[in-house]
Amino acid sequence: METGLQARDYKLYGLIVGLSVAIMIVCDALIYKTVNIYGLKITGSGIVFSLNFLLSTIATEVYGYRLGGRTVWVFVSCQTLFVILINVFAVIQPEGNELAKAYYFLFHDYWRVMLAVWAAVPAAYFCNGFIVSWLKIYFNGRLFIARYILSAVISQGVMLLISYPINLYGKYSNSDLVNIILTTWSYKVIMSVVLLPLGLFLALLIKRVEKTDYYDWGVPYNPFLVFRENDAAIDRNRYDRSKNEQEYYRRTDNGSAPVGGS
């Protein structure tokens, strides 16, 4: 019977949260840098960003929607602090020297990134968490590859359609902005496929280390309730399911067993 999410001494959850925060702050720092590849423009943040969606998907797949959602609020808070400090120091004594002028020119309206963080990050990541969690229940833990790619395609599209107009409107022409959004989304979809073997490996590895394979039966998908403890006596951790059940899934799926414990 479940005793609450905080009762488990997870070994790798803190590492996943820390890496997620670091990657998101790097993405914020690279938001204005674009790379031109044969006329296709992509932001530096877009190149790095897929790694964080990978971690978010794995966190929800292993620990469930609530712990995955808590990770989202942690890095949203850290991003907000980062953006505020960058913006404040950009507008303090902007005429101090040439470097200060350049810093002001680049970051004086960095508050737009904060608006994008508040609007786009929760929308995209909780969309990702919902898709991963709901499809895991629907398919009883099977079809990880399909669940992973589908969640990435939809959620990263949500992220770009909300955040890039807020961050980049006025800094690039409308045609360039559309180019950046489409190119970055295409790149992220391709990277989701490229990172799939790594995601599958890490999901299996972390489940074995943590002895956790969480299913969100009866868990509300309200993003503002992710810090509330479980209120139902349901054993949602199915890592220790029987060998017979695992073998059943393998037979019925022609070898596509759930991404879970053994």
N, C-alpha and C positions, 0 to 999 in steps of 0.2 A: 504493500500500500504506500502511496506517495506521502512524503513528509514535508514537501515544500522544496522549491527550487534552490533556495539558499542553503539547504541542509547538505547538499552534495558538495564535496570538496573537489571541484573540477580542476584538473591539472593544466589544461591548455586554453580554457576560456579567457583568462586574463591576457594571455599572449595574443589571441585573436582580436580582442578589443584593442589592445595597444597597437597592433599592426594596422588595424582599421583606422584608428585615429591618425597615425602617422601618414598613411597613404592619402587620407582625405585632406589633410593640411597641405601636403605636397601638391595635390590637385588644385587647391585654392591658390597656391603660389604660382602655378603654371597656367592659370586660366587665360591670361592675355597673350601667351606665347603660342604662335601657330607655326606649323611646319607645312611647307608647300611640296607636295609630291606629284610632279607631272600635272600641275594645275588643280590638284585636289588638296584642299586645306583641312588640316586637323589640328586641334589644340593640343598643347603638351599635356594638359590635364586629361584629355580624352585618351591619350596613349597609356597613361598610368592607371586610369580609373578602373579598367576591367579587373584588375587584381582585387580591388575592394569588393566588387560585386561577387567575385569568387568566394571571398571570405564570408560575406553576408549570407550567401546561399548555403555554405557549409555550416555556418553557425545555426541557421534555422533547421537544416537537415538533421544535425546531430542533437542540438539542445532544445529545439522547439521554437515556436513563434515568440514566446515571451522573452526568453533570453536573447534571441536574435533581435527582438525589438528594443530591448534595453541597450544593446550595442549601438543601435541607431541613435537613440537619445544621447548617449555618451559622446559620440563623435560630433553630433550636431552642436552640443554645448561647447565642446573644445574648438570646433570651427568658428563658432560665434565669438568666443574670446579672442581667437587668433585674428580674425578679421577686424574686430573693434580696435585692438592694439595697433595693427598695421595702419588703419585709417587715421587713428588719433595722432600717431607720430608722423604721419605724412603731412598733416595740416599744421603741425607745430613748427614755427620758424621755417616756412618753405623757401625763403629767400636766403637762407644761411650761406649756402655755397652751391656750386654747380651740381654736386651730387644730391643735395637737398632739393634743388629744383627738379632734377630728373625723377627723384623719388616721389615728389609731389605730383608731377605730371602723370606718373604711372598709377599711383595709389590714392589720389585725393578723393575719388568717387568709389573707393573699394567697398563702401557700404552696400553697393549693388550686389556684391558677392554674398553678403550676409542675407539680403532679401532672398536671393536664389537658394541659399542654404535652408532657410526656414520654409520656403515654398516647395522646392524640388526634392530635397533629400528625403524628408519624411514621406512625401507622396511616392517617390520611386522605390525606396527601400521597404516600406510597408506593403506596397504592391508586390514587390519581389517576395517578401516573407509570406504574404497571403497565398500567392500562387504555389510556392514551394511547399508550404504546410498543407494546403487544401488538397493539392494533387498527390501528395504523399499518402494522405488518408484515403483518397479516392482509389488510388492504385495499390493500396496496401504495401507501400514501400518499394514497389517495382518501378521500372522505366525511369530510372534516375537520369539517364541521358536526355530523354525527351523533356522531363520536368525541368532540368537545368537549362537547356537551350531555350525553351518556351519562356521561362521566367526572365531570362536575360534579354531576349528580344523585346518583350513587352516593357519591362521595367526600365531598361536603359533608354528606350524610346520616350517614356514618360519623363525621365530625368532630363534629356536633351531638349525636349519641346518646352519644358518649363524654365530650365536654368539658363540656357544659352541666350534666348531673347532678353532676359533680364540682365545678364552679365555683359553681353556683347553688342546690344542694340546701340547704334550711334558710333561705335568704334569701328565697325565695318559696314560696307554697303549692304543693302538688303540681299542682293544676289550672292555676295560673299558669305553672308550669315546663313543663307539656305545651303550653300555649298559646304560650309563648315558643319552644319547639323547633319546633313545627309552623309558626308564623308565620315564623320566621327561615329555616327550610328552604324554604318556599314563596317567600319573598322572594329567596333566593339562586338558586333555579331560574329565576325570572323575570329576575333580573339576568344570569344566564348567557346567556339568550336576547338580552337587550338589549345585552350587551357582545360578542356574537358577531361583528358586523361589525368592531369594533375588534380583536378577537382574530385574525380572519382577515387583516386588514390588517397587523397587527404581525408575524404569523408570516411572511407573504410578504416584508415589508420586511426583517426581521432575517435571513432566509435569504439574501436578495440581498446585504445588507451583509457578512455573515459568510462568504458562499459555502459554506454548510453546510446540509445536509438529512440528518440522521443517522438511520440505521436500526439497531436494536439486535439484529442477527443474532448469535446465540450469546452474548449478554451475559446473565450471571446476574441474576436479579431480587432477589437478597439485598440488603436495605438496608445491611447492614454491609460489603458489598464494593464500594461505589460509589467508594471512594478507590483501589481497586486498578486498576492500568493494564491496558490491553488486552493479552491474551496470545495473540490469534489474528491471523494475517496476513489480515484481511478488510477490504476497502475498504467501510466502512459509510457513508461520506459520499457520497450520491448526488446532490448538487447539480448536478454536471456531466454528468448523464445526457443522452443524445442527444436532439435535436429530434424524431427519428422516434419515439422511445419516448413522449415527451410527447404527440405528435400521436395516437399509438395510444390512449393513455388517454382523450384528449378524445373520440375517435370512439366508443370502447366505452362511455364513461360519459355520452354525450350532452351533453358540455360540462363535465362535472365532472372537471377535471384534478386531479392531485395538488397539494397545497399545497407546491410545491417550486420548484427553480430552473428556468430556461428554457434 
